[in-house]
Structure formats: C-alpha cells, structure tokens
Amino acid sequence: MSLDETQRQTPGQLSAAKHLSRPKGRPPCDIPGYDMDSLLGRGAYGEVWVATDQNTGRRVAIKIYHHRGALDESLIAAEVEKLVFLSADRYVVQLLEVGWNAEPPYYVMEYLPNGSLEDLLRRGGAMDVEDAIQKFKDVVIGLLHAHGKGIFHCDLKPANILLDQDGKARIADFGQSRLSNDQRPALGTLFFMAPEQADIEASPDVRWDVYALGALLYTMLVGEPPFRSSSSVGQIDSTSGLRDRLEKYRHVIAISPPPDAHKKIRGIDRELIQIIDRAIAVNPRERYRNVQEIFDALNERERNRYRRPLIMLGILGPAILLTIGLFFGWQNYKAVMRTSENAMIAKTYESNRFAAELAATNVSNAIEDRFKEVERLAADPEFIDLYLNTIDDPQLSELLDKLHAERATGSNQTPERLAFQSHPKRQPLQQRIRAQFELPSQKNTASWFVTDAQGFHIASSFDSDPSVSPIGGYFGYRTYFQGGSSDLAPTDPTPKPIQDTHLSAVFLSTASGTWKVAMSTPLRSQGKVVGIVAMSIDVGKFTSLDPAEHQFAVLVDGRDAPTQGVILQHPLFDKLLEGGDIVPIRFSEEDKYRVKLGKFEAGVPVVGQDPIGRDELGKEYDKSWIFAAKRVSLPHRSQKNEDDPGDTGLVVVVQEDHRFAVKPIYELGDQLSRQAILAASLIILVVLTLWYFVVRALRRVKVGAMAIGDTSSVIPPHELTTIIAPAKTGTKS
C-alpha cells in the first residue's frame, strides 16, 4: 500500500470512487452564486474547485464532498467549527460560506493563488535559510493562535500550508484538528507525525504539533522530511493494515539515527540546528513543551542575530582600541628605547674614545721611554768605545768578515758563528748588554741586542735563554734594522741601516705565541752609523691596559702590512699566559680573528662582535660590544711615513659590554613595560566587568520576554496523504 494514497477505512468510500470515475473537467454540481472555473485538486472525500463569486467577482476555492453517504458528518462539522473559531486570523485560510444542506455538501474558502508550500518545494527544491524562516515564522504564529483558542491541528505538513499573493504562509485543512478537550485520536501524515501520535489509542497532545513544526522546517531546508528514506518507506510499505503500518512507523523512527542533513545546509546557524533537533526529538519529553517555546526560540535567535554584531562590536571595539593603543605605545616605546639606547651608546662611545686616547697616550709614553733608553745606551761613550773595540779587534774582525760572507740566518750555526759567540774578546760587550736587564726600568723588557752596520748580531741578551743564539747571524732584513713596514727576504741585498730611532714591525714569539716589537736606534761614531742598538718588548706590556669587568682595551696592528688587523694584546691572551699556556697561533694567522679597522675611521660609535669571541676559548667575549679606537702616535718624533708623522702603526681599541652600557635604559624599559601590561590588564578587566553586567542584563531581558510570551512578528515532498484514524465511538470514517 503506497504512502501517497489515503488509507481506505469505510465502505462509503466506494461511492466516492464511483464519483471519481466520472469525466474530468466537469464539476460534480453547480453552486448557486458561483461560476466554477477549474479543478484545483481532488482527494479521497471530494474535490477543490476554483470559482468566481458572481456578485463580487472574487475568486474563491470551493471544497465539494463527493456524497454525503461517504462522509462522517461530524468530520465536516468539526472542521467548519475550527475554521469559525479562527475566522479573521490572517495566518489561517478563511471560511467564507458553508453549504451544509446541499447535495453534495460544500464549503467556500478564500482562494490563495500561489498554491501550497508542497508545490513550492516540488518546483524549486529546498529553500534557503532566510526564506524558510520567514514562512515558517508565519506558520508558527498561526499555529500559536490556534493553540490559544484550544485547537490542535494534528496534521501539519507542506500540503496544508498555502501561500497568499504576498508569499505569506497560511495554515489550511483542519480536518484532523482537535479541541484541547477532545480526546479522540487523530492521525497525521507519515514522517510529519510524531511517533507517539501514530497510535489509534493516543490522545491529542500539543507536542504533536511541535514535532510537525520541526519536521516542516526540516523539510523546507532539506527537501524531504526527517527519517524518510527509500529504506524506511520500503519497510512501512511492506506491512498491511493500519495498526501494523503505524507500529512499523514508530519502530523505524525509534531505531533510526537522529537526522543530520539539516546540519550540512549552507548558511544554517547553530541556534537553528538546535531548534530543529529539539522540535523533532523522538522522546516527547525532550521536545519543546509547546509552540510558544518554539516561537520564543526563533525570536531569541533573531535577537541574537541582530545583537551579535553589536556584541562583537562591543567586544572588538575596545579590543581594537586597546590594540591600536598598544601598537602605537609599542612603536613609541621602541622609538624611545632606540633613541635612548643610541644616546647611551654615543655616551659610552665618548667614554671609550676618551679611554682609548688615554690608553694610546700611555702606550705612546711607554714607547717614548723605551726610545730614550736605547738612545741613552747608544749615546754612552763608554758603550761606543766598547762596541768599536769589539768589532775592530783583529781576531773578531776576521771572524766578522767570514760571517758577512756566509750570511748565516736562523738556526744555521756555522763554525765561524759558534767561534764568534764564544770568543773572549766579545764577552765584555756581551756582559754590558746583559747588564741592561739589571736596571729597574727593564722589568718588562724581552731582549737587548746590538748589530753591526751590516745587520749581524754582535751581542744580545734575553729575559729567557733562546733555544738558538742569534749572535753572529744575519738580521739586516728585519724592520728594526732597515726601518721598513715589513721584513725583507733574508737573501735580499743588505739594506742601509736606520738613521733615526725606529719602532719595528711586530713579530711573533714562537715560544709564547705573543707579539713583540723592537725599539732600535743607530750607533754612531764620528757621524757615521757603525751599528744598531735595540731592545724588544711584549706589546702587551707597553703599559697597563688592565681590563675592567665590562670594559677593556686591546692592541691591534694597524700598519699596512700582512699583519694588519691582527690582535696583538687581549685579556684572553693574558689569561692563557697566566695559566701556563701559549696563545694559539690561529689567532695570528686566520682572518676571522682580525679587526676591521676601517669601520673605526668614520669617528662614529661602532657596535659589533669581538673577533676573539668567535673562538671556543673566547666564549665569554661572544657578545655585543661598543668600540672606540685611537692610533698610537709619537708627536715629538717623525717617522718615515710622511703622510702621518709619528704614527707607530699600533691602534688601541677600547670596548665595553653593550648590554652593560645600556642596562639602565632596559631596566627603565622593563619598568615601563610592566606598567603598560598592568594598565592593559586593568583596561581588559574593566571591559570584562562591564560586559558581565551587560550579559546579565541581556539575560534578564531574555527571561522577561519568555515570561510575557513575546509574539511580535519577525521575518526566514511530495504528496503525503493524511491517515484517518477510526473514531472511538465506532463510527466508520
């Protein structure tokens, strides 16, 4: 038995079947005062025709019953009674006239030209959310008015919702409706009928209409009612008999999972989903208790939709203002911090520049003092005589000629060189050179030595015995002899000796890994340079460059030579030497450990990394430093460099820990940050507190609206035929 057919329950319907077999297109009778125009629809008990009122020209719908014998007259009377109760209600199709005593009986209703909601769904499919809500709201209001007059519809479905000329929904077909005091059963339409309603012993309940409303809205959004599928329809069709079909219907709904197709509709919101889910709950206790609650839920949803942008604005507004304030505050904070930091860096740079100038002056004074020492020795008549007696001694002179001829260098200890070293005639001069170490001023001196005019060591003394004696060897290629910026090749022709006191290029001590420098001056006799007197010293001992906790000075070779940029003295070197280690040779050979002096020439603050910090041994120096540099010059002396007279080629670099220097700024910044965070927290707290009271007020408004039953109007398959239940009185219908 098809679900789309009216269930046959009485023999009187045989007469109706005969009536249906007459030729189509002709009305079953003439209705006085009306011109019959066209057939609108045909059902189990009669036909609905569109007619025109002869007096007014108004188009109406006339429902004509097939034959009085096929009817339970109480059904017609009951429907007419409900329509009379709802007269003048714009949400219900209005009754205009009743032909109760006519044969066949009929009644006249207003004609709605746009057809039913079912027609609309059949033509256009599922509706969009807002259109569905608008029409659904009209149905809810109409049903709410009906309930207010004690009428339960009991058969709400798309076919019973008609659309007027404005597209507004109106409720029709109160044939299955019951008054609230009427306990007779009333079966509705499958899949629009609440499961507990599908029982011929059930008494009408307001929650039947609640379920039908939920199923109606579901159908408008999805296109078919909840729980309906080919499987469920097949199960119900497989049974026969009214009771079995109803029982199967209840069973199908009970075992089916909750419908969820509506949750996938584009544009649907969480509140509307909750309204539908609660309305079509299988358990009546979980549904809305009445239609008023559905109406209130719709109104609350609508209020929330209008209220939500305001709430979001109320939340986002202060948040945006706070964000803007924080953004500009943060930008200003960074600008102030940057300006303050730059000012502190500039101040620190000035302090470091003053310290570098002071350190450079100390180094210059130390060099000047050493210059005076070698000059004093070179000007000592006794020393000059001793030197001349040594080199003019016939025996030593003969050895020197041989040494000049062979030019032994480095560790090449020839017999003549060894003989010269041990010759007794040379010892007085050797003792005189060694006596220089006994002077109080020679504490940090590394060596004293004297060479002849051809660059051969005649006598020398060291603070520690060398592994190979340099005496008798050729050293005329060294800068302390020839005065250049770098050593010559040992095989080059013998250069001319220096003519003035000279500071040599730095050279590396293989024993300690430290850098040394020699101060040399010519030894003259009768105006002629006859030799060179020199002393050497560790460059780190020129003067006391004692490092402070966050500030120290280093000495860098600034000459235009292969050693340019090499760090000659650094606190790390001192620590290594104090611990008995030597300074690794890599600090002298690898470019990454050299200082780029060009960046100090602009006279502006320089912030950067200490090259020594790149090494594993110098991790404690791997931080940001503020640098200032100053070249060491000898203003009272003129070197060979005509562009910069008195330039020693040494550069003092003073560096201070950047973080320590700007620490007061960042301490102030941290304090300002904490105050800003506190202020922002207080603003957020105030906003949240205000919103707490706003939300409480909104909740009170919501509860008040539900209490007074707000009924203000705010604007959102298919043929299923009503199942007629047999009357409890035994009357067949």
C-alpha positions in Angstrom: 0.0 0.0 0.0 1.5 3.3 -1.0 2.3 6.0 1.4 1.0 8.6 -1.0 -2.6 7.2 -1.0 -5.3 7.9 1.5 -5.8 4.9 3.7 -9.3 3.3 2.9 -11.2 2.8 6.1 -15.0 2.8 5.3 -17.4 1.3 2.7 -18.7 4.7 1.9 -15.6 5.5 0.0 -16.7 3.0 -2.7 -19.3 5.6 -3.7 -16.5 8.2 -3.7 -14.6 6.0 -6.1 -17.5 5.9 -8.5 -17.8 9.6 -8.3 -14.1 9.9 -9.2 -14.7 7.9 -12.3 -16.9 10.5 -14.0 -15.4 12.5 -16.9 -12.7 15.0 -15.8 -13.1 18.7 -16.3 -16.7 18.9 -15.1 -17.7 19.9 -11.6 -19.9 17.4 -9.6 -22.6 20.1 -9.2 -23.4 23.7 -9.6 -23.0 26.0 -6.6 -25.5 28.9 -6.5 -23.9 32.3 -6.8 -20.5 30.9 -8.1 -19.1 30.2 -11.6 -17.0 27.1 -11.5 -13.7 27.8 -13.3 -11.2 25.0 -12.9 -10.3 22.0 -10.8 -7.7 22.8 -8.2 -7.3 19.3 -6.6 -9.0 16.0 -6.0 -8.8 13.9 -2.8 -10.4 10.9 -1.1 -13.5 12.7 0.0 -14.0 15.4 -2.6 -12.7 18.0 -4.9 -11.5 21.6 -4.6 -12.5 23.9 -7.4 -11.6 27.5 -8.2 -14.7 29.6 -8.7 -15.7 33.2 -9.1 -18.3 34.9 -6.9 -21.0 36.2 -9.2 -21.8 39.1 -7.0 -18.3 40.4 -6.2 -16.1 38.8 -8.9 -13.9 37.5 -6.1 -12.1 34.2 -6.8 -12.7 31.6 -4.2 -11.9 27.9 -3.5 -14.8 25.6 -3.1 -14.4 22.2 -1.4 -17.2 19.9 -2.7 -17.7 16.5 -1.0 -18.5 13.6 -3.3 -21.5 12.1 -1.5 -23.0 12.6 1.9 -23.1 8.9 2.4 -19.4 8.6 2.2 -18.8 11.0 5.0 -18.7 11.1 8.7 -20.7 14.3 9.0 -19.0 15.0 12.3 -15.7 15.5 10.4 -17.1 18.3 8.3 -18.9 19.8 11.2 -15.6 19.7 13.2 -13.5 21.3 10.5 -16.1 24.0 9.9 -16.2 24.6 13.7 -12.4 25.1 13.9 -12.4 27.4 10.9 -15.2 29.5 12.5 -13.0 29.8 15.7 -10.1 31.0 13.5 -12.1 33.5 11.4 -10.4 36.8 10.8 -7.0 35.2 11.6 -4.7 36.2 8.7 -2.5 33.2 9.3 -5.3 30.7 8.6 -7.2 30.2 5.3 -10.6 31.9 5.9 -14.0 30.2 5.7 -16.5 32.3 3.6 -19.6 30.1 3.3 -20.9 26.6 4.1 -23.5 24.6 2.1 -24.2 22.1 4.7 -27.7 21.1 3.4 -26.7 21.0 -0.2 -26.3 17.7 -2.1 -23.4 17.2 -2.1 -22.2 19.4 0.8 -19.6 22.0 0.3 -17.9 25.0 1.9 -16.3 28.0 0.3 -12.8 29.3 1.3 -10.7 32.2 0.2 -8.5 31.4 -2.8 -4.8 31.7 -2.5 -3.2 31.8 -5.9 0.3 30.8 -5.1 -0.6 27.2 -4.2 0.8 25.2 -1.3 4.3 25.0 0.3 4.5 21.5 -1.1 4.0 22.9 -4.7 6.8 25.4 -4.0 9.2 22.7 -2.7 8.3 20.5 -5.7 9.1 23.3 -8.1 12.2 24.8 -6.5 13.5 22.2 -4.1 14.9 23.0 -0.7 14.6 26.7 0.3 17.4 29.0 1.6 17.5 29.5 5.3 16.2 33.0 5.5 13.2 32.4 3.1 12.4 29.2 5.0 12.5 31.0 8.4 10.2 33.8 7.1 7.5 31.4 6.0 8.0 29.1 9.0 7.5 32.0 11.4 4.1 32.7 9.8 3.1 29.0 10.3 4.3 29.2 14.0 2.3 32.3 14.6 -0.8 30.8 13.0 -0.5 27.6 15.0 0.2 29.6 18.1 -3.1 31.5 17.6 -4.9 28.1 17.0 -3.5 26.7 20.2 -4.5 29.9 22.0 -8.1 29.0 21.1 -7.7 25.4 22.2 -7.3 23.9 18.7 -4.6 21.3 17.9 -4.0 21.0 14.1 -2.6 17.4 14.3 -1.8 17.2 10.5 0.7 19.9 9.8 2.6 19.3 6.5 3.7 21.3 3.4 0.5 20.4 1.5 -1.6 22.1 4.3 0.4 25.3 4.1 -0.9 27.7 1.4 0.8 30.8 0.1 -1.1 34.0 -0.5 -0.4 36.7 -3.1 2.5 38.1 -1.0 4.0 34.7 -0.5 2.9 34.6 3.2 2.1 31.2 4.6 -1.3 30.3 5.9 -2.5 27.2 7.6 -5.2 25.1 5.9 -7.1 21.8 6.3 -8.2 21.5 9.9 -9.9 18.2 9.1 -7.8 16.3 11.6 -7.7 19.0 14.2 -8.9 18.5 17.8 -10.1 20.8 20.5 -8.0 20.6 23.6 -10.8 18.8 25.5 -11.4 16.4 22.6 -9.6 13.1 23.4 -10.3 11.3 20.2 -7.3 10.1 18.3 -6.1 12.0 15.2 -3.6 10.5 12.9 -1.5 12.8 10.7 0.9 12.2 7.8 3.8 9.8 8.0 7.1 11.4 8.7 5.4 14.6 9.7 3.5 12.8 12.5 5.1 12.5 15.9 5.9 8.8 16.7 3.6 8.7 19.8 0.8 10.2 17.6 1.0 7.1 15.3 -1.4 5.2 17.7 -5.1 4.9 17.3 -5.5 4.9 21.0 -3.4 8.1 21.6 -4.9 11.2 22.9 -4.1 14.6 21.3 -1.1 16.4 22.7 0.2 19.9 21.9 3.7 18.3 21.3 2.3 16.6 18.2 2.2 20.0 16.6 5.6 20.8 18.0 7.1 17.7 16.2 5.2 18.6 13.0 6.6 22.1 13.1 10.2 20.7 13.4 9.6 18.3 10.6 8.1 21.1 8.4 11.1 23.3 8.9 13.5 20.4 8.3 11.6 19.6 5.0 11.8 23.3 3.9 15.6 23.3 4.4 16.5 19.8 3.2 13.7 19.0 0.7 12.3 15.9 2.4 11.0 15.2 5.9 13.2 13.7 8.7 13.6 9.9 8.9 12.2 9.5 5.3 14.4 7.3 3.0 13.9 4.6 0.5 14.7 2.1 3.2 12.2 3.5 5.7 9.5 3.8 3.1 10.1 0.2 2.0 9.8 -1.1 5.5 6.5 0.6 6.1 5.1 -0.4 2.6 6.0 -4.0 3.4 3.2 -4.1 6.1 -0.5 -4.1 5.7 -3.2 -2.9 8.0 -3.3 0.4 9.7 -2.1 -0.8 13.1 0.9 -2.7 11.6 1.8 0.3 9.5 1.7 2.6 12.5 3.7 0.2 14.6 6.3 -0.1 11.8 6.5 3.7 11.5 7.1 4.0 15.2 9.8 1.3 15.1 11.6 2.9 12.1 11.8 6.2 13.8 12.9 4.6 17.1 15.9 2.7 15.5 16.9 5.4 13.0 19.9 7.7 13.9 19.0 11.3 14.5 18.6 13.2 11.2 21.6 15.4 10.4 21.1 16.5 6.8 20.0 20.0 8.0 23.3 20.5 9.8 25.1 20.5 6.4 22.9 23.2 4.9 25.0 26.2 3.8 24.2 29.3 5.9 22.5 27.4 8.8 23.5 28.5 12.3 23.9 26.6 15.5 20.8 28.0 17.1 18.5 27.0 14.2 20.0 23.5 14.3 19.2 23.3 18.0 15.6 24.4 17.4 15.1 21.7 14.8 16.8 19.0 16.8 14.8 19.7 19.9 11.5 20.0 17.9 11.9 16.6 16.2 13.2 14.8 19.3 11.8 11.2 19.3 11.2 11.4 23.0 8.3 14.0 23.6 9.9 14.9 26.9 12.9 16.2 25.1 10.9 18.5 22.8 9.7 22.0 23.3 6.7 21.8 25.7 4.5 24.0 23.4 4.6 26.1 20.2 5.2 29.2 22.3 8.7 27.9 23.2 9.5 27.4 19.5 8.3 31.0 18.9 10.4 32.3 21.7 13.5 30.3 20.5 13.0 31.8 17.0 12.7 35.3 18.5 15.8 34.7 20.6 17.7 33.5 17.6 16.6 36.6 15.7 17.5 38.9 18.6 20.9 37.2 18.9 21.5 37.7 15.1 20.8 41.4 15.5 22.5 41.6 18.8 25.6 39.6 17.8 27.2 42.3 15.6 26.6 44.8 18.4 28.1 42.3 20.9 31.0 41.7 18.6 31.4 45.5 18.1 31.3 45.9 21.9 34.0 43.3 22.2 36.1 44.1 19.2 35.7 47.9 19.7 37.6 48.0 23.0 39.9 45.3 21.7 40.7 47.3 18.6 41.2 50.5 20.6 43.4 48.6 23.0 45.3 47.1 20.2 45.8 50.5 18.5 46.9 52.0 21.8 49.3 49.1 22.4 50.6 49.3 18.8 51.3 53.0 19.0 52.5 52.6 22.5 54.8 49.8 21.5 56.1 51.8 18.5 56.7 54.9 20.7 58.3 52.6 23.3 60.6 51.1 20.7 61.4 54.6 19.3 62.1 56.0 22.8 64.2 52.9 23.7 66.1 53.1 20.4 66.7 56.8 20.8 67.7 56.3 24.4 69.9 53.4 23.5 71.6 55.3 20.8 72.2 58.2 23.2 73.6 55.8 25.7 75.8 54.2 23.0 77.0 57.6 22.0 77.8 58.5 25.6 79.6 55.1 26.1 81.4 55.7 22.8 82.6 59.1 24.0 83.8 57.4 27.3 85.5 54.7 25.4 87.1 57.2 23.0 88.5 59.1 25.9 89.7 55.8 27.4 91.3 54.9 24.1 93.0 58.2 23.9 94.3 57.8 27.4 95.5 54.2 26.7 97.1 55.3 23.4 98.9 58.1 25.3 100.2 55.6 27.8 101.4 53.4 25.1 103.0 56.4 23.3 104.7 57.4 26.6 105.9 53.8 27.1 107.4 53.7 23.6 108.9 57.1 24.1 110.5 55.9 27.4 111.9 52.9 25.6 113.2 55.0 22.8 115.1 57.1 25.3 116.6 54.1 26.9 118.1 52.8 23.6 119.2 56.3 22.7 120.8 56.7 26.1 122.8 53.5 25.6 123.7 54.4 22.0 124.9 57.8 23.2 127.0 56.3 26.1 130.7 57.0 25.1 131.9 54.0 27.1 129.4 51.7 25.3 130.5 53.1 21.9 134.2 52.6 22.7 133.4 49.1 23.9 131.5 48.3 20.8 134.2 49.7 18.5 136.9 47.8 20.3 134.9 44.7 19.8 134.3 44.9 16.1 137.8 46.4 15.4 139.5 43.6 17.2 141.7 41.8 14.6 140.5 38.4 15.5 136.9 39.3 15.8 137.1 41.4 12.7 138.5 38.5 10.7 135.5 36.3 12.0 133.1 39.0 11.1 134.4 39.2 7.6 133.7 35.4 7.3 130.2 35.9 8.8 129.5 38.7 6.4 130.5 36.4 3.6 128.4 33.4 4.6 125.3 35.4 5.9 124.1 32.6 8.2 120.5 33.1 9.4 118.1 31.5 11.8 119.4 28.2 13.4 122.3 27.8 10.9 125.1 27.7 13.5 128.3 27.6 11.3 131.7 27.0 12.9 132.6 30.7 12.4 129.4 31.7 14.1 130.0 29.5 17.0 133.6 30.7 17.3 132.3 34.3 17.3 129.8 33.6 20.0 132.4 32.1 22.3 135.3 34.4 21.5 136.6 36.0 24.7 137.2 39.4 23.0 133.3 39.7 22.6 132.4 38.9 26.2 132.9 42.4 27.6 130.3 43.8 25.2 128.0 40.8 25.9 128.3 41.5 29.6 127.5 45.1 29.1 124.3 44.2 27.1 123.3 41.7 29.8 123.8 44.4 32.4 120.9 46.3 30.9 118.5 43.9 32.5 119.7 44.9 35.9 118.3 48.4 35.5 114.9 48.9 37.4 113.2 50.1 34.2 113.9 46.9 32.4 111.3 44.8 34.2 109.2 44.1 31.1 112.0 44.0 28.6 112.2 40.9 26.4 115.7 41.4 25.0 118.6 43.8 24.3 120.9 43.4 21.3 123.4 45.3 19.1 124.2 44.7 15.5 126.9 46.0 13.2 126.3 48.2 10.3 125.7 45.1 8.0 123.0 43.7 10.2 124.9 41.0 12.1 124.2 40.4 15.8 127.3 41.2 17.8 125.9 40.8 21.3 122.4 40.1 22.7 120.6 39.2 25.9 117.1 37.9 26.6 114.8 37.6 29.6 114.9 33.8 28.9 117.6 31.8 27.1 116.7 31.3 23.5 117.0 27.8 22.0 119.3 29.1 19.3 121.6 32.1 19.9 121.1 34.8 17.3 124.7 36.1 17.8 126.7 36.0 14.6 123.6 35.7 12.5 122.4 38.0 9.8 119.3 40.1 10.7 119.7 43.1 8.4 116.4 42.1 6.7 114.4 42.8 9.8 112.5 46.1 10.2 114.3 47.2 13.3 117.5 47.3 11.1 116.2 48.6 7.8 113.2 50.6 9.1 110.6 49.4 6.6 107.0 48.4 7.4 107.7 44.7 6.9 110.7 42.4 6.9 112.7 41.7 3.7 113.8 38.3 2.4 117.0 37.2 4.1 118.5 36.7 0.6 117.9 40.3 -0.4 120.9 42.6 -0.7 121.9 44.2 2.6 119.8 47.4 3.1 121.0 50.6 4.6 120.6 50.8 8.4 118.1 53.2 10.0 119.2 56.7 10.5 116.8 57.6 13.4 115.2 55.8 16.3 112.7 53.4 15.0 109.7 51.2 16.2 109.9 47.9 14.3 107.0 45.9 12.9 105.5 43.4 15.3 106.9 39.9 15.2 105.6 36.7 16.7 107.3 34.9 19.5 107.2 31.2 18.8 107.8 30.4 22.4 104.8 32.1 23.8 102.6 32.9 20.8 102.7 36.6 21.8 103.6 39.5 19.8 106.8 41.6 20.3 108.2 44.8 18.9 111.7 46.3 18.9 112.9 49.8 19.5 116.1 50.5 17.7 118.4 53.4 17.2 121.6 53.9 15.2 125.0 53.7 16.9 127.3 56.5 15.5 131.0 57.2 15.5 132.3 60.4 14.0 128.8 60.9 12.4 128.8 57.5 10.7 126.4 54.7 11.5 128.5 51.9 12.8 125.8 49.7 14.3 122.3 49.4 15.7 121.3 49.2 19.3 117.8 47.7 20.0 115.6 46.3 22.7 112.4 44.3 22.3 109.3 44.1 24.5 106.0 42.2 24.5 103.4 44.6 23.1 101.0 43.7 25.8 103.5 45.1 28.3 103.9 48.6 26.9 101.6 49.9 29.5 99.0 48.7 31.9 95.8 48.0 29.9 94.1 46.4 32.9 90.6 45.1 31.9 87.6 46.1 34.0 84.6 43.8 34.5 82.8 45.2 31.5 85.4 47.3 29.7 88.9 46.6 28.5 91.4 47.7 25.8 93.2 45.6 23.2 96.1 46.5 21.0 95.8 46.0 17.2 98.4 46.2 14.4 97.2 48.9 12.1 100.2 49.0 9.7 99.7 48.4 6.0 101.4 45.1 6.3 100.5 41.4 6.2 99.7 41.6 9.9 97.2 44.4 9.6 94.3 43.9 11.9 96.0 41.2 14.0 95.1 41.5 17.7 98.4 41.9 19.5 97.2 42.1 23.0 93.9 40.8 24.5 92.7 39.9 28.0 92.3 36.3 26.8 96.0 36.2 25.9 96.9 37.3 29.4 94.7 34.6 31.0 96.3 31.9 28.8 99.8 33.0 29.7 99.0 33.2 33.4 97.7 29.7 33.2 100.9 28.5 31.7 99.5 28.1 28.2 100.6 29.7 25.0 98.5 31.8 22.7 97.3 29.6 19.8 98.9 30.6 16.5 95.4 30.6 14.8 94.7 34.0 16.5 97.5 35.4 14.4 97.0 33.6 11.1 93.2 33.4 10.5 91.4 36.4 9.1 88.3 35.8 11.2 90.2 36.8 14.3 91.4 40.1 12.8 89.9 43.6 13.4 88.5 45.5 10.5 90.0 48.9 11.4 88.3 50.7 8.5 85.0 50.9 10.4 86.7 53.0 13.1 87.8 55.7 10.7 84.4 57.5 10.5 84.5 58.7 14.1 81.1 57.4 14.9 80.0 54.7 17.5 80.7 51.2 16.4 78.7 48.3 17.9 79.8 44.8 16.9 81.3 41.5 17.9 84.7 40.8 19.4 86.6 38.6 16.9 88.1 36.6 19.7 84.5 35.7 20.8 84.3 33.5 17.6 86.7 31.1 19.1 86.0 28.3 21.6 88.4 29.7 24.0 86.8 33.2 23.9 83.2 32.3 24.5 82.9 34.8 27.3 83.6 37.6 24.8 81.0 36.4 22.4 78.6 39.3 22.9 77.9 42.7 21.5 80.4 45.4 22.3 80.7 49.2 21.9 84.1 50.1 20.3 86.2 53.2 20.1 89.7 53.3 18.6 92.7 55.5 18.8 96.0 55.3 16.8 99.2 55.4 18.9 101.4 58.2 17.7 104.7 59.8 18.8 104.0 63.5 18.3 107.6 64.6 19.1 109.2 62.2 16.6 109.0 62.0 12.9 108.8 58.5 11.3 109.4 57.7 7.7 105.6 57.9 6.9 105.3 61.4 5.7 101.5 61.3 5.5 101.3 60.6 9.2 104.4 61.7 11.0 104.9 60.0 14.3 102.4 57.2 13.6 103.6 54.0 15.3 101.2 51.7 13.3 99.6 50.5 16.6 95.9 51.0 17.4 94.3 50.9 20.8 90.7 49.7 20.7 88.6 50.1 23.9 85.5 48.0 24.0 82.6 48.0 26.6 79.9 45.4 27.0 76.9 46.8 25.1 74.3 45.1 27.4 76.0 46.6 30.5 76.2 50.0 28.9 72.5 50.2 28.1 71.4 48.2 31.1 69.8 51.3 32.8 67.8 52.0 29.7 66.4 48.5 29.6 65.7 48.5 33.3 63.7 51.6 32.8 62.1 49.9 29.7 61.2 46.9 31.7 59.6 49.1 34.3 57.6 50.9 31.7 56.6 47.5 30.1 55.3 46.2 33.4 53.3 49.4 33.9 51.9 49.1 30.4 50.9 45.5 31.0 49.3 46.4 34.2 47.4 49.2 32.5 46.3 47.0 29.7 45.2 44.3 32.2 43.2 46.8 34.1 41.5 48.0 30.9 40.7 44.4 30.0 39.4 43.8 33.5 37.2 46.9 33.4 35.8 45.9 29.9 35.1 42.3 31.1 33.4 43.6 34.2 31.2 45.9 32.2 30.4 43.1 29.8 29.5 40.9 32.7 26.8 43.3 33.8 25.7 43.7 30.1 25.3 40.0 29.7 23.4 39.7 32.9 21.1 42.5 31.8 20.6 40.8 28.4 19.7 37.5 30.2 17.2 39.3 32.4 15.6 40.8 29.2 15.5 37.3 27.6 13.8 35.7 30.7 11.3 38.6 30.8 10.4 38.2 27.1 9.9 34.5 27.6 7.7 35.1 30.6 5.3 37.5 28.8 5.2 35.4 25.6 6.5 37.9 23.0 4.5 37.3 19.8 5.9 40.0 17.6 6.4 39.0 14.0 10.0 39.0 12.9 10.9 37.6 9.5 13.2 33.1 7.2 7.9 16.0 -1.0 5.8 15.4 -2.3 2.4 14.2 -1.9 1.9 12.6 1.5 -1.8 12.0 2.4 -3.2 12.1 5.9 -4.0 8.8 7.6 -7.5 9.0 9.1 -8.0 7.2 12.4 -11.2 5.4 13.2 -13.4 7.2 15.7 -13.5 5.7 19.2 -17.4 5.8 19.1 -17.4 3.2 16.4 -18.5 5.5 13.6 -16.7 4.5 10.4 -14.7 7.2 8.6 
